[in-house]
């Protein structure tokens, strides 16, 4: 079972700075007996080339080599993950046709791990990779931890992806009522509670929640709240 440090987890979901969020995510990954974390988000904007943002605690020499030699073209796990949300386990067989990539990655401690991804409704993509230099990842460990890693990917996508999207996009427009609903939801109130507080029907509250999820391009209400906080629409 995954055992996360509660303080790190609480700080992660309360933080809005991309680098601080990533650093906290590294601690959570290391709580799972994994040493390295790589995260990249690809943002797709209409009539523009995609923007790619990379975060990792990989060795500096590997990062330089990966970029210099266009190793992303040989990263079989990353390539497969573009078309799947299932975890792609790193194995010698997977990299059978890319032996130099595999050898160099292993030399830098990136030997045992996996990659998994998510795609949102606006065709933005995030990939997360976790790894360590020693001790192969068993199927049992993969099944045990992949769900937690996927949750982490969703959280990083919501916070880091939204941060960069906000820099590239026009300001988000929300009605005063939508902001009120989000504010009370962020305070832990249920839809029924919010309906009572604002003298609305519960169906109207749910309508506003669906609306802000769509506007923020979030996966769920919690993601919409995190994005609204980051943009300063509601107080943390």
N, C-alpha and C positions, 0 to 999 in steps of 0.2 A: 504494500500500500504506500501511496505518496504521503510523506509527512513534511509539510511546509512550516517554516517559521512564521508564526502568526504576525509578528511585528513586520516582517518583510512583506507579507501578503497585504496587510492593512495599508502600509505605506504605498505599495504599488497601486492599489485601486484609488488612492487619494491623491496621487501625484499627477502632474500634467506636463512636466518638463520631459521631452523625449529621452535625453541622455540619462536622466535620473531614473526614469521608468525602466529603461533598458538595464541599467546597473542593478536595480532591484530584481529584475527578472533573472539576471545572472545568479544572484544569491539563491533564488528559488530553484533554479536548475541545479545548482550545486548541492542544494538540500536533497536532491534526488540522486546523488552520487554520480553526477555528470559534470565534467569540467568546463566544457566550452558551449557557448551559445552564439548562433549566428541568426540574424533576422534581416530580411530585406522586404521592402514594400515597393510595389510597382503601381504608380498612379496613372490612370488613363484619363486624359482630358480631351474633350471634343476638339477636333481640328488641330491637335498638337501631338508631338511625339511623347511617348510615355516617359515619365520621370521615375528614376530608380534611386532609392535611398537605402544604404547599407549600414548595419550596426553589427558589431561582433566583439568578442574578447579573444579572438584568434591571435596567435603570434604575429607580430608585425611583419616578419619575413614572409610568412605565408600570404598575408593580405597583399603585400607588394608583388609577390610572384603571381598570385591569382589574377590580379589586374593587369600586370605587365604582359603575361603570356596568354591572355584571354582564356584562362582556364574555365571560365563559365561555360564555354562551348563544349568542354569535356566532362562537366559535372553531371554524371548520369542521374544521380538522385534528384538534383535540382531540375533537370530537363523533364524527367518523368513526373515530377510533382506538379509541373505546370498544368497537367491534364488530369490530375487526380487529387482528391483530398485525403487519400489513405496514406499512412506513414510508409515511407520508402526506406527500408533498412539498408545500411551500407554494408556491402559484402564484396569479397574479391570477385565473385561471379558477376556482380552488377557492373564492375569496372573492368571486365575482361578485355574490352576493346580500348580501354584508356589506361594502360598499365603505368605510364609515367605520372599521370594525375594521381592515381591511387598511391604510388610509391612516395611521391612528394607530400601528399596529405598525411600519410602515416608518419613520415619523417618529422612532421611538425606536430604530432600528437593527435591528429584528427583521424583516428583509425576506426573506432567503434561508435556508431550512432545511427541516427535516422533523420530524415527530412519530411516535413508535411506542410501542407499549404491550405489556404482558404481563398475564396473568390467572392466578392460582394456583388450587389446588383448593378453597380456602376462599372463592372469589369476591372476593378482594382484587385490586385493580388498581393498577398503576403505569404512568405515562406519562412519557416522556422526550422533550424537544424540544431540538434543537441548531440554532444559527443564526448568521448574521453579517450585517452591513449591506451589504457589497459582494460582487460576484462570484457569479453564479447557481450553484446546485448542479446539475451535469450528471448525467445518468443514470449515467454511468460512475463518478462520484464517489459517488453514492448507493449503487450496488452495492458499491463498494469499502469504504465506511465503515459501512454500515448494520449489518453483523454485529457490528462492534466496539461500536457504540452500543447494540445490543441486549444484548450481554454486560454493558455498563456498567449498563443498566437492570436486569438480573437481579441484579447485585451490589448496587446501591443498594436494590433491593426487599428483598433478603435482610437487609441491615444496617439500613437506615433503617426499613423496614416492620416488621421484628421489634422494633426498639427501641420504636416506638410501640405495637405490639401487646402487648408485654410490660407496658407501662404500663396497658393496658386489660384485660388478661386475668388469669386466675388462674394461680398458679405452675405451671410445667411439671413433670410427674413423669416421671423416668427411673429405670430400675433401675440398680443398681451395675454390672451386667454391660454394659448399654448404654453407660454412661459410660466404662467401661474400653475398650470397642471404639472409641468415638469418640476417646478420648485417644491410643490407638496409631495410629489412622487420621490424626489431626492431626499426628502425628510423622512421617508419610510412609510408614507401613507399609501394604503391600497386605493384602487379605483373607487371603491365604495366610500372610503373615507374622504377622498378628494371631492366626490360628488356632493357629499353632505356639507363640506366646508365651503364650497363655491356655489352651493344651491343649484347644482346641475343634475341631470340624469346620469346614471352610470354609463349609459351607452354614449352620451355626449363626451364624457371624460375619455372613454376608450377610443372614440373617434379622434380626439385631439392627440392622444398617445400614438395612435397609428400614423397620424399626420407628421408628428415630429420625428418618428422613426424614419419615415420616408425622406423628410427634409434633411436629416443628418446622415442618411445612408448608413444607419446603424443596424446591427443584427437584431437588437431587442431594446426594451425600455432602458435597461441599465447602460447599454452602450450610448443611447441617445442622451442620457443624463450626463455621462462622462464627457461627451462631445460638447454639450451645452455649457458645462462648467469650464472646459478649456477655452471656449470662445467668450467666456465672461457673461453669458446670457443669464446664468443663475449663480449664486454665491456658493462656494465650497463649504 
